[in-house]
Amino acid sequence: MNEWKTKWQEFWQQGQDFLARIRKGVRCGEAPAEPSANEETSSQAEGTEASLGDRCVAFFREMSWKKGLVAAILVILLAGGISCLYLFGGSPSAKRASFDADQSIYVMVKPGMNANDIAAELVDLGVIDSKMRFWWLTRVHGYGSQIKTGTYAFQANMDEETVLQKLVAGDTTVIRFTIPEGFSVREIAKRLADAGLVDEQEFLAQAKDFAPYPYMKKQPHVQFAAEGFLFPDTYELHGDAATPEGIMKMMAEDFEQRLTPEMRQQAAAMNLSIHDLITLASLVEKEARYDEDRPIIAQVFFKRLSLGMPLQSDTTLQYLMAAPKEDVSIEDTKIDSPYNTYQVTGLPPGPIANPGLKSIEAVLHPAVTDYLYFVADRQGHNHYSTNYADHEAIVEQVR
């Protein structure tokens, strides 16, 4: 087998040398001749150059018929091989089109995976664009059995040779990922899937009933029991923990530790369950872009709840939509759902996102105001009013 591999590599190299010589019009066994000054002048004066086809014909005429036949077969084989490589090569994955070029894409090589399996994963995640070229290189270099298991960090649209060298060297990494404040379970699942860490649908399926703590018990009309309790943070994990359940467990444990005894006592003093606290904090998180707005928005929500007014939060409508909208419409406010806080009084059935500590603290320590209304301008700054007439006037100004 090794002897065959050596011969094939020699054959490959000879073929490439042969093509290089054809491009230069050089016969086998000769060194390329440097053009004379007269030849250079003549070529420049004529402004023409012999075509590649003409040079090939002249080259074959100068060779014996046996050598010519071998060379012709070699050219056909090489041309066919190169054509196949690029014919069956793919285009860069659209999945990664909106991501930064230096963003890490994690690929887990597990025991039992062959070169074909690994290539399919790399193409699907947008690391390489040709499954065939990757497979071909493993055969040419004999790397098929030398790829090491483990978790690797790559970037989008890398060269197949570079990726293969990293896999053979066993250049593994510790997985790091960041979940921003305010991400929903669906957004978390997509980010992790785009990074190559989980299967998106599998993550969503497990998030429906994931409830390791009593306050996470799934409520009626709630789609994901995990919603609101996967703490937004930067995480590190090893390959064996990179499963939907392993990741959710780590994030839920982080939330459990972040919710201090003092915070729990304050919630109890306000007659808020942990579930209600996080539900309200998730609305604040989605409504406030700036920290100074969080306690004021929390106070507006509390005041409305005390008066029996609908919360009328656009963010709860956005949670029901397949894609976010800059402005919800009057028609949107008529959606039949317990999450529609234009139609239903009180809190929605559960959190609509995973809030950060600042939004949780804002609910536990709201501002003291008389505001009943607020609206955000196009820069995300909120404007407040105590009555509907003033609110309408502000809406006209900022929208």
N, C-alpha and C positions, 0 to 999 in steps of 0.2 A: 504493500500500500504506500509506504513512504517513498519507494523507488518511483512508483507511478506519479505521486505528487510532485517529486523533484523534476521528472521529465515534463510534466504538464507545465510547471512554472518556467522551465527552460524554453519550452515551446511558446509559451505566452510572451516571454521576453524577446525571443527571436522574432516573433511576429511583429511586436511593436518596433523593434529595431529596423525590420524590413520596411514597415510603413514609413518610418522616418527617412530611410534612404530613398524611398520612392519620391517623397516630397522634395528631396534635395537632388534627385536625378543621379544617384550614385550606385554603381554596381556592387554586388556582394564581394566582400574581400578587399574593397578599396576604401581608402579614407576620403572623406569629402574634400574636394580641391577648393582652395581659396580662389575666388575670381580675380583675374588679372585686372590691372587698371584699365587696359583697352576694352576688356569684356564689360566692365562696369560702365565705361563711357558709352559703349555700343548699346548696352541694355537701356541705359537712361535715354539715349538718343531715340531709340526705336519706341520706347514707352510701352513695350509689350513683353510678355513672358510666356514660355511654353506652358500649355495646359497640363494639368496632372495626368490626364488621359494620354497625351502625346508622350510624356516622359515615361509612363508605364509601358507603352508599346515599344519605345526605343530600348527600354531596360530589358524587356523579355526577349527582344531580337538578339541581344548581346549574350544571352545565357543559352546553355545547352537546353534541348527540349525537356530533359528529365528535370533539371533544376527549375526550368520555367513552369513545368507542370506542378511541381511541389509548391513553388511560390504562388501560383495561381490558386491552388487549393487552400493554401494558408490565408491568402487575402479573402477568399470567399468565407472561410470559417470565421476569421476575425470580424469581417464586416457583418456576418450574420449574428455572431455573438453580441457584438456591440449594439446592433439594431434591436436584438431581443431584450437586452438590458434596459434600453431606453423606451422600447415599445411597451414593456410591461411595468415600467416605473410609473408611479403615481404623481399626483400633484400635491403640494403642501396642504395639510389638513385644514379645512375651514374652521374646525373647532377652535384652533388656536389663533385665528386671524385677529381677534381683538385684544390679545394679550401682549405684554411687553416682551421684547426679544430676550431679555435677560431673566425672565421669570422661570423659576425652577419647575420642571415637569418630572414627577417621580414615577419611576418604573420599577416594579418589583419582579425580580427573576426568581421564580420558585423552583424547588426541586421537581424534576420531571419535565420541565419546559424545554422544547427543542428550539433550534434556530428559527424555524418557521413560526412557532408560537410567539417568540420574542419579537420577530420582525413585524408580525401582525399588530402586536401591542404598541410598538414604536410608531408605526404608521398611523394607527388609530388616534394616538395622542398627539400627533403632529411633530414628533421628534425627528423623523426622517420622512422622505416622500416616496421611497421605493422599497417595497418588500422584496422584490426580485433582486435588486442590486445588493441588498444586505445579505440575502441568502447566497448569492453568487460569491461574495467576498469570503464568507465563512468556508465555502468549498475551496476556493483558490488558495487561501492561507491555511486551510486545515484547522480552523478555529472552532468548528462545531462542538467539540467536546471540551473546549478550554474555557468556555464562558462560566463565570462564577455566579453563584446564587447571591441574592442580597438586594438591597434597595439602592437605586442609582438616581442621581439628579442630573437631568439634561436640560437643554434649552430647545426652543422650537427650531425646526428646519436645519438640523445639524447634518454634517457630512457622514455618510454611512461608515466610512473607514475610521473616523474619529470615535464614533459611538462604539464600534466593534472593539477598538483598542482598549477603551475604558472598561468594557465588559470582560475582556480577557484579563486585564490587569486586576480586576476585582476592586476597582476604585469606587467603593460604596460610600454612602453618606447617611447622616442622621436626618430624618424627615423634619422639616419645619414648615408650618403653615400658620397663616394669620386669618382670623375671622373678624371682620370689622363690626363695630357696634351697630345694632339695628338690622343686622342680617336676619332674614327669616330662615326657617328650616329648608325651604326650597332653594334659597340662595346659597346656603351652606353646602347642601348636597351638590349643587352645580359646581361650586368652586373646588370642592374636594375631588369631584369627578374629572374636572378639567386638569387638575394637577396630577391625575393618575393614581389617586389614593383609594377611591371607592367606585363602585358601580352606583350611578345616581339613583336609579329606580330601587335598588336594594336598600340604599340608605333611607329613602323616603318611606319604604315599606316598614322598616324597622322603627323609624321615628314615630309611626302612628301609635304604637303601644309602649314605647320606651318610657318607663316611669319607675326608676329605682328608689325614689323618695316619696313619702306620703303626699306632699303638696303637689306632686306631678300627676296625681291620679287623673286619668282622662275624664273630662267633663262632657256632658251631652253637646253635640254639634261641633266639638273640637276635632279637627282633622289629625293634628299631631300632638300627642301627649308631651313630646319633648320641646314643643315650641315655647320659647321664653326662658328655658332653663339650661340652654347650652351657652355657657358664658363666653362672650366675645373676647378673644385673647390671642397671643402667639403661643403655639404649642410645639413641643418636640416629642417625637415618638420613634420607636424602632419598628422594623418591618412587621414583627409578629403582632403588634398592636394596631396595625393599619387596617382595621376592619370597621365597618359601620358601627357595630356595637362597641368595639374598643375605643373608637374616637368619641362617640356620644358619652360613654362612661367617663372618660377623662374630662370632657367638657362639663358634664353634670357635677362631677366631684369638685371641679374648680368653682362652680357656682355655689355649691354647698359650703365651701370654705370661705368664699367671699361674703356670704350673708352672715355677718357677725351676730353674736348674742344680743348686742346693743340694738342692732337693726331689727332683729326679730321682736325684741321687747317694744321698740317704738311702733312697729306695725301693729302689735297686739293692743297697745294703748290707743291706737287710732281706729281700733275695731276692723283692722284689715287682715285677712288671711294672706299667707304667702302667695297663694295663687292670684288673689285680687291685687296685691301689691305689684306683682310682676306684670299683670295685665295692664294696669294703669301706667306703670313705668314704660311699657312697650309703646303705648300711645304717645307719651311724652317724648320718647326717643325718636319716633318717626316724625313728630311735629316740629321738633326743635333742632335747628342746625347750629345754634350758638348757645353756649353754656348759660349765659345770663337769662335766656328765655325759659329754661327748663322749670325753675320754681314757679314762675308766673303762670305758665301753661298748666302746671299741676294744680295750682290754686283755682284756675278757671274751671277745670274739670271737677274739682271737689265742690265748688259753689253750684255748678249745674246739677251735680248729683244730689246735693242737699235740697235744691229747689224742685227736683223731679223733671228737669229739662233734659231733652236729648243732648248727648255730647256733641253730635254733629261733626264728627271728625272724618275728614276726607280719607285719612290713612286707613280707616277700617274698610272703606269701600275699595281702596287700592289693593288691600289684602285679598279681596275676592276676585280680582281681575288677573287675567293671564299675563298682561304686560302693564307696567305703570303708565299713567297719563299725567300730563302736566297739570291739567285742571279737570276735575270731575264735572259731569254735566247734570242738569236737572233730571234727566232720564236715569242717570246712575243712582241718584238718591232714592229712586223708587225700587231698587233691587230688593227682592224678597229674601231676606236673610237675617238671622239673629245678629250677624256682624254689622248690619246696616244701622249705624248709630244715628242716622237721620230719622229712622222710622221706629227704633226701639229705644226706650229709656234704660238707663243703667249701663253697666259695663258690658262689653261683648263677652261671648262665652269663654274666651281665653286670650292669652297674649297674641299679638300679631307680629312680633319680632323678638329678638333676643337683646334686651337692653343692657347698657353698660352701667357702671356704678353711679355715674353722675345723674342719670335719669332716675335710678332707684332712690338715691339720696334726695332728689328734688321732690319725689312723692312723699318721702318720710318727713321732709322739712320744707313744705311749700311756702311761697311768699304770702304776705298779707296784703291783699288788694280788694277792690270792689269790682274788678273786671269780670265781664260775662262773655265777651267776644274777643277774638283775635284773628288776624289774617296775616299771612306772610307775603312780603313783596318778592320780586323776581331774584333778589340777592339772598333770600332766606331769612331776612330780618322780620320779626313779628311786630305788628302794631295792634294796640289794645283799645277797647272801648267798654263803657259801662251800659250802653243802650244800643238798640238795633239801628236807630236812625244814624247815629255817629258811625256805627260799624259799616253801614252801606256807603256812607260818604268816603270812608277810608278805603273800602274795596275799590271804588271808582278811581281813586287816586293811585293806588299801588298796583292794580291789575290793568 
